[in-house]
């Protein structure tokens, strides 16, 4: 995982349990040392849990892409 942008790109797949084991390990290592990405992960997880009453579900492709775009933009804005 080279930076936060890469991490944020993989958060949805991580929450869905769809990352290969090596990428999952690298992402988890990044999350240990990066407070910002950990906050995004925790917030995303909590939002999904609240919305679904604790039941995770697969987001439709369009929603998932819009969420990723919004997260990337938010991160870029904060890095400026």
C-alpha positions in Angstrom: 0.0 0.0 0.0 1.9 3.0 -1.2 -0.4 5.7 0.2 -3.8 6.7 1.7 -5.3 7.0 -1.8 -4.6 3.3 -2.4 -6.0 2.4 1.0 -9.2 4.3 0.4 -9.6 2.6 -3.0 -9.6 -0.8 -1.3 -11.8 -0.1 1.8 -15.0 -1.3 0.2 -13.5 -4.6 -0.9 -11.9 -4.9 2.5 -15.3 -4.5 4.2 -16.9 -6.9 1.8 -14.1 -9.5 2.5 -13.0 -9.5 -1.1 -9.3 -8.7 -0.8 -6.7 -11.3 -1.5 -4.8 -12.2 1.7 -1.6 -10.3 0.9 -3.4 -7.1 0.0 -5.5 -7.5 3.2 -2.4 -7.8 5.3 -0.8 -4.7 3.7 -4.0 -2.7 4.1 -4.2 -3.7 7.8 -0.6 -2.7 8.3 -1.4 0.7 6.8 -4.4 1.1 9.0 -2.4 0.5 12.2 -0.2 3.5 11.4 -2.7 5.8 9.7 -5.3 7.5 11.8 -7.1 9.1 8.9 -7.6 5.9 7.0 -8.7 4.1 10.2 -11.3 6.8 10.8 -12.6 6.5 7.2 -12.8 2.7 7.6 -14.5 2.9 11.0 -17.0 5.5 9.8 -17.8 3.6 6.7 -18.3 0.4 8.6 -20.5 2.1 11.2 -22.6 3.9 8.5 -23.2 0.6 6.7 -24.1 -1.1 10.0 -26.5 1.6 11.0 -28.1 1.8 7.6 -28.5 -2.0 7.4 -29.3 -2.6 11.0 -26.1 -4.4 11.4 -26.4 -6.4 8.2 -23.7 -5.8 5.6 -24.7 -5.9 1.9 -23.1 -5.4 -1.5 -23.5 -1.9 -2.8 -24.6 -1.5 -6.4 -21.7 -0.6 -8.7 -22.8 2.9 -9.3 -23.2 3.7 -5.6 -19.9 2.1 -4.8 -18.1 4.1 -7.4 -19.7 7.4 -6.3 -18.7 6.6 -2.7 -15.1 5.9 -3.7 -15.0 9.1 -5.7 -16.3 11.1 -2.8 -13.8 9.5 -0.4 -10.9 10.2 -2.8 -12.0 13.8 -3.2 -12.3 14.3 0.5 -8.9 12.9 1.1 -7.3 15.1 -1.6 -9.0 18.2 -0.2 -7.6 17.4 3.3 -4.1 16.8 1.9 -4.0 20.3 0.4 
